[in-house]
Amino acid sequence: MANNIFDKAGDRFSFVAHGVTLKCERMNLPRVIAFNIVFSSSRKPIVITKAKNAEKKEFWTSVPEGRQQEAEGVGRLIEEYLTNRDK
């Protein structure tokens, strides 16, 4: 993904969604879009990354795997936040 909303390695930001503050940091990993997210609620922190399925469709997943539904939801929230922030 070249030149898009995810290009700012080391970028830190926070926003509120559904009454919870998400503190996010874009991780500096080669060839991987990943974020470390810390929640203001009792929810455990999560690391999410974008991956591609067999049909080359991108999706968000947790690292390590196991919190797929949460990763997809948080990933969509981050995309929405960054798109609106950069306008």
Secondary structure, DSSP 4 states (H G I P E B T S, - for coil): --SSTT--TT-EEEEEETTEEEEEEE--BTTB-EEEEEESSSSPPEEEEEEE-TT--EEEEESSSS-HHHHHHHHHHHHHHHHHHT-
